Amino acid sequence: MGTRAPAMWRGMGRLNRRIEALIASGRGPRGTVLLLTTTGRRSGLPRVTPLQFERVDGAYVVASARGAQADWFRNAVADPHVTLQVGDRTLHGLARAVVEAGEIADLLELRRRRRPVMIRLIMMVEGVSPWASRARLERFAQGKAMLVVEVAQE
């Protein structure tokens, strides 16, 4: 496979830039999307990515459909000191990478309860029944990844 990203991921990059601009200007899906700023693992430059999030036990949790291959995830693994923009608040935190299928399945179950329409759509696009059993969720979660970000203070 070449170095070019698949068309879907290039399209997501364009969409992410639009969402980032909307959120930065005070508009956009502020209650469900945050801006994660990581430090580029090779460039050392700040990299901003809009991501859906959940609050879990005081932490911010974001997931990667691309698994551990997502650039923002790899950047956070290389340097776990990250910044979040949530609404009009800027928070500094420490990211913990999670690739264990059970923990990711826990997040999927939580999202099915909190945001049933969105997570069901995502699961159907991925070929998984929105009413999948726990065992099926764990199989689906294999190869996915998430970050748990503990913020310094709010």
ZADO-1210 file (C-alpha; in nm, 4 decimals, padded with zeros to 6 digits):
<atoms>
<atom x="00.0000" y="00.0000" z="00.0000" code="MET" pos="1"/>
<atom x="00.1272" y="00.3500" z="-00.0833" code="GLY" pos="2"/>
<atom x="00.1860" y="00.6394" z="00.1500" code="THR" pos="3"/>
<atom x="-00.1330" y="00.8185" z="00.0468" code="ARG" pos="4"/>
<atom x="-00.4176" y="00.7946" z="00.2924" code="ALA" pos="5"/>
<atom x="-00.7378" y="00.6263" z="00.1728" code="PRO" pos="6"/>
<atom x="-00.9945" y="00.8677" z="00.0265" code="ALA" pos="7"/>
<atom x="-01.2180" y="00.8387" z="00.3337" code="MET" pos="8"/>
<atom x="-00.9411" y="00.9569" z="00.5676" code="TRP" pos="9"/>
<atom x="-00.8488" y="01.2470" z="00.3356" code="ARG" pos="10"/>
<atom x="-01.2153" y="01.3492" z="00.3338" code="GLY" pos="11"/>
<atom x="-01.2236" y="01.3291" z="00.7127" code="MET" pos="12"/>
<atom x="-00.9193" y="01.5578" z="00.7239" code="GLY" pos="13"/>
<atom x="-01.1065" y="01.8237" z="00.5287" code="ARG" pos="14"/>
<atom x="-01.4148" y="01.7837" z="00.7472" code="LEU" pos="15"/>
<atom x="-01.1990" y="01.8021" z="01.0628" code="ASN" pos="16"/>
<atom x="-01.0502" y="02.1346" z="00.9503" code="ARG" pos="17"/>
<atom x="-01.4013" y="02.2766" z="00.9008" code="ARG" pos="18"/>
<atom x="-01.5179" y="02.1516" z="01.2425" code="ILE" pos="19"/>
<atom x="-01.2021" y="02.2872" z="01.4056" code="GLU" pos="20"/>
<atom x="-01.2692" y="02.6313" z="01.2559" code="ALA" pos="21"/>
<atom x="-01.6328" y="02.6244" z="01.3707" code="LEU" pos="22"/>
<atom x="-01.5428" y="02.5284" z="01.7268" code="ILE" pos="23"/>
<atom x="-01.2567" y="02.7784" z="01.7442" code="ALA" pos="24"/>
<atom x="-01.4994" y="03.0530" z="01.6379" code="SER" pos="25"/>
<atom x="-01.7460" y="02.9592" z="01.9143" code="GLY" pos="26"/>
<atom x="-01.9858" y="02.7660" z="01.6915" code="ARG" pos="27"/>
<atom x="-02.0159" y="02.4010" z="01.6057" code="GLY" pos="28"/>
<atom x="-02.0899" y="02.0863" z="01.8083" code="PRO" pos="29"/>
<atom x="-01.9414" y="02.2096" z="02.1342" code="ARG" pos="30"/>
<atom x="-02.1224" y="01.9682" z="02.3670" code="GLY" pos="31"/>
<atom x="-02.0048" y="01.6525" z="02.1946" code="THR" pos="32"/>
<atom x="-01.6813" y="01.7521" z="02.0206" code="VAL" pos="33"/>
<atom x="-01.3594" y="01.8852" z="02.1700" code="LEU" pos="34"/>
<atom x="-01.0354" y="01.9985" z="02.0134" code="LEU" pos="35"/>
<atom x="-00.7382" y="01.7835" z="02.1112" code="LEU" pos="36"/>
<atom x="-00.3964" y="01.9423" z="02.0675" code="THR" pos="37"/>
<atom x="-00.1018" y="01.7064" z="02.0604" code="THR" pos="38"/>
<atom x="00.2635" y="01.7665" z="01.9809" code="THR" pos="39"/>
<atom x="00.3695" y="01.6184" z="01.6480" code="GLY" pos="40"/>
<atom x="00.5959" y="01.3237" z="01.7225" code="ARG" pos="41"/>
<atom x="00.8305" y="01.4100" z="01.4337" code="ARG" pos="42"/>
<atom x="00.7692" y="01.7805" z="01.3711" code="SER" pos="43"/>
<atom x="00.7348" y="01.8972" z="01.7315" code="GLY" pos="44"/>
<atom x="00.4542" y="02.1259" z="01.6114" code="LEU" pos="45"/>
<atom x="00.1100" y="02.1511" z="01.7710" code="PRO" pos="46"/>
<atom x="-00.1500" y="01.9354" z="01.5933" code="ARG" pos="47"/>
<atom x="-00.5215" y="01.9992" z="01.6501" code="VAL" pos="48"/>
<atom x="-00.7882" y="01.7339" z="01.5951" code="THR" pos="49"/>
<atom x="-01.1623" y="01.7629" z="01.6628" code="PRO" pos="50"/>
<atom x="-01.2933" y="01.4472" z="01.8320" code="LEU" pos="51"/>
<atom x="-01.6175" y="01.3299" z="01.9876" code="GLN" pos="52"/>
<atom x="-01.5741" y="01.2853" z="02.3593" code="PHE" pos="53"/>
<atom x="-01.7346" y="01.1435" z="02.6697" code="GLU" pos="54"/>
<atom x="-01.6792" y="01.2394" z="03.0303" code="ARG" pos="55"/>
<atom x="-01.6069" y="00.9320" z="03.2389" code="VAL" pos="56"/>
<atom x="-01.5258" y="00.9633" z="03.6084" code="ASP" pos="57"/>
<atom x="-01.4006" y="01.3204" z="03.5590" code="GLY" pos="58"/>
<atom x="-01.1733" y="01.2327" z="03.2656" code="ALA" pos="59"/>
<atom x="-01.2236" y="01.3108" z="02.8983" code="TYR" pos="60"/>
<atom x="-01.2291" y="01.0041" z="02.6752" code="VAL" pos="61"/>
<atom x="-01.1800" y="01.0122" z="02.2963" code="VAL" pos="62"/>
<atom x="-01.1713" y="00.7102" z="02.0670" code="ALA" pos="63"/>
<atom x="-00.9977" y="00.6286" z="01.7417" code="SER" pos="64"/>
<atom x="-01.1817" y="00.4292" z="01.4766" code="ALA" pos="65"/>
<atom x="-00.8446" y="00.3935" z="01.3014" code="ARG" pos="66"/>
<atom x="-00.6990" y="00.2407" z="01.6140" code="GLY" pos="67"/>
<atom x="-00.3446" y="00.3092" z="01.7223" code="ALA" pos="68"/>
<atom x="-00.2527" y="00.4177" z="01.3666" code="GLN" pos="69"/>
<atom x="-00.4314" y="00.7541" z="01.3931" code="ALA" pos="70"/>
<atom x="-00.1735" y="01.0325" z="01.3894" code="ASP" pos="71"/>
<atom x="-00.3268" y="01.2144" z="01.6868" code="TRP" pos="72"/>
<atom x="-00.3168" y="00.8911" z="01.8884" code="PHE" pos="73"/>
<atom x="00.0443" y="00.8189" z="01.7965" code="ARG" pos="74"/>
<atom x="00.1369" y="01.1781" z="01.8864" code="ASN" pos="75"/>
<atom x="-00.0263" y="01.1440" z="02.2307" code="ALA" pos="76"/>
<atom x="00.1558" y="00.8171" z="02.2926" code="VAL" pos="77"/>
<atom x="00.4877" y="00.9856" z="02.2076" code="ALA" pos="78"/>
<atom x="00.4084" y="01.2869" z="02.4310" code="ASP" pos="79"/>
<atom x="00.1080" y="01.2417" z="02.6601" code="PRO" pos="80"/>
<atom x="00.0934" y="01.6094" z="02.7605" code="HIS" pos="81"/>
<atom x="-00.2094" y="01.7345" z="02.5671" code="VAL" pos="82"/>
<atom x="-00.4413" y="02.0335" z="02.5582" code="THR" pos="83"/>
<atom x="-00.8187" y="02.0158" z="02.5224" code="LEU" pos="84"/>
<atom x="-01.0521" y="02.2908" z="02.4128" code="GLN" pos="85"/>
<atom x="-01.3960" y="02.2057" z="02.5445" code="VAL" pos="86"/>
<atom x="-01.6400" y="02.4806" z="02.4578" code="GLY" pos="87"/>
<atom x="-01.4665" y="02.8020" z="02.5597" code="ASP" pos="88"/>
<atom x="-01.2404" y="02.6322" z="02.8176" code="ARG" pos="89"/>
<atom x="-00.8796" y="02.5318" z="02.7564" code="THR" pos="90"/>
<atom x="-00.7618" y="02.2417" z="02.9708" code="LEU" pos="91"/>
<atom x="-00.4205" y="02.0817" z="03.0062" code="HIS" pos="92"/>
<atom x="-00.3992" y="01.7131" z="03.0769" code="GLY" pos="93"/>
<atom x="-00.2115" y="01.3896" z="03.0650" code="LEU" pos="94"/>
<atom x="-00.3291" y="01.1241" z="02.8185" code="ALA" pos="95"/>
<atom x="-00.3284" y="00.7520" z="02.8844" code="ARG" pos="96"/>
<atom x="-00.3492" y="00.5275" z="02.5789" code="ALA" pos="97"/>
<atom x="-00.5928" y="00.2362" z="02.5904" code="VAL" pos="98"/>
<atom x="-00.5963" y="-00.0445" z="02.3341" code="VAL" pos="99"/>
<atom x="-00.7495" y="-00.3179" z="02.5504" code="GLU" pos="100"/>
<atom x="-01.0746" y="-00.4362" z="02.3876" code="ALA" pos="101"/>
<atom x="-01.2643" y="-00.4705" z="02.7180" code="GLY" pos="102"/>
<atom x="-01.2091" y="-00.1071" z="02.8154" code="GLU" pos="103"/>
<atom x="-01.3027" y="00.0112" z="02.4672" code="ILE" pos="104"/>
<atom x="-01.6176" y="-00.2044" z="02.4762" code="ALA" pos="105"/>
<atom x="-01.7052" y="-00.0355" z="02.8089" code="ASP" pos="106"/>
<atom x="-01.6898" y="00.2999" z="02.6292" code="LEU" pos="107"/>
<atom x="-01.9048" y="00.1689" z="02.3441" code="LEU" pos="108"/>
<atom x="-02.1691" y="00.0511" z="02.5917" code="GLU" pos="109"/>
<atom x="-02.1621" y="00.3883" z="02.7656" code="LEU" pos="110"/>
<atom x="-02.1991" y="00.5677" z="02.4313" code="ARG" pos="111"/>
<atom x="-02.4929" y="00.3426" z="02.3380" code="ARG" pos="112"/>
<atom x="-02.6684" y="00.4634" z="02.6528" code="ARG" pos="113"/>
<atom x="-02.5728" y="00.8317" z="02.6298" code="ARG" pos="114"/>
<atom x="-02.5726" y="00.8895" z="02.2522" code="ARG" pos="115"/>
<atom x="-02.7696" y="00.6026" z="02.1014" code="PRO" pos="116"/>
<atom x="-02.8316" y="00.7531" z="01.7580" code="VAL" pos="117"/>
<atom x="-02.4715" y="00.8552" z="01.6905" code="MET" pos="118"/>
<atom x="-02.3054" y="00.5354" z="01.8116" code="ILE" pos="119"/>
<atom x="-02.5591" y="00.3169" z="01.6321" code="ARG" pos="120"/>
<atom x="-02.4845" y="00.4963" z="01.3061" code="LEU" pos="121"/>
<atom x="-02.1096" y="00.4572" z="01.3589" code="ILE" pos="122"/>
<atom x="-02.1471" y="00.0883" z="01.4379" code="MET" pos="123"/>
<atom x="-02.3686" y="00.0240" z="01.1339" code="MET" pos="124"/>
<atom x="-02.1154" y="00.1966" z="00.9065" code="VAL" pos="125"/>
<atom x="-01.8551" y="-00.0417" z="01.0504" code="GLU" pos="126"/>
<atom x="-02.0841" y="-00.3417" z="00.9841" code="GLY" pos="127"/>
<atom x="-02.1780" y="-00.4091" z="01.3467" code="VAL" pos="128"/>
<atom x="-02.5335" y="-00.4374" z="01.4713" code="SER" pos="129"/>
<atom x="-02.6174" y="-00.1484" z="01.7059" code="PRO" pos="130"/>
<atom x="-02.7675" y="-00.4081" z="01.9417" code="TRP" pos="131"/>
<atom x="-02.4584" y="-00.6284" z="01.9411" code="ALA" pos="132"/>
<atom x="-02.3834" y="-00.8439" z="02.2439" code="SER" pos="133"/>
<atom x="-02.0990" y="-00.7642" z="02.4797" code="ARG" pos="134"/>
<atom x="-01.8875" y="-01.0379" z="02.3200" code="ALA" pos="135"/>
<atom x="-01.9467" y="-00.8874" z="01.9745" code="ARG" pos="136"/>
<atom x="-01.8600" y="-00.5376" z="02.1059" code="LEU" pos="137"/>
<atom x="-01.5297" y="-00.6720" z="02.2373" code="GLU" pos="138"/>
<atom x="-01.4494" y="-00.8306" z="01.9004" code="ARG" pos="139"/>
<atom x="-01.5399" y="-00.4999" z="01.7295" code="PHE" pos="140"/>
<atom x="-01.3196" y="-00.3093" z="01.9766" code="ALA" pos="141"/>
<atom x="-01.0115" y="-00.5122" z="01.8851" code="GLN" pos="142"/>
<atom x="-00.7834" y="-00.2891" z="01.6808" code="GLY" pos="143"/>
<atom x="-00.9519" y="00.0287" z="01.8074" code="LYS" pos="144"/>
<atom x="-00.7882" y="00.2676" z="02.0510" code="ALA" pos="145"/>
<atom x="-00.8804" y="00.5461" z="02.2888" code="MET" pos="146"/>
<atom x="-00.7230" y="00.8081" z="02.5083" code="LEU" pos="147"/>
<atom x="-00.8259" y="00.8838" z="02.8627" code="VAL" pos="148"/>
<atom x="-00.7227" y="01.2393" z="02.9446" code="VAL" pos="149"/>
<atom x="-00.6975" y="01.3436" z="03.3075" code="GLU" pos="150"/>
<atom x="-00.7036" y="01.7215" z="03.3251" code="VAL" pos="151"/>
<atom x="-00.4864" y="01.9157" z="03.5692" code="ALA" pos="152"/>
<atom x="-00.7737" y="02.1326" z="03.6917" code="GLN" pos="153"/>
<atom x="-01.1053" y="02.2682" z="03.5744" code="GLU" pos="154"/>
</atoms>
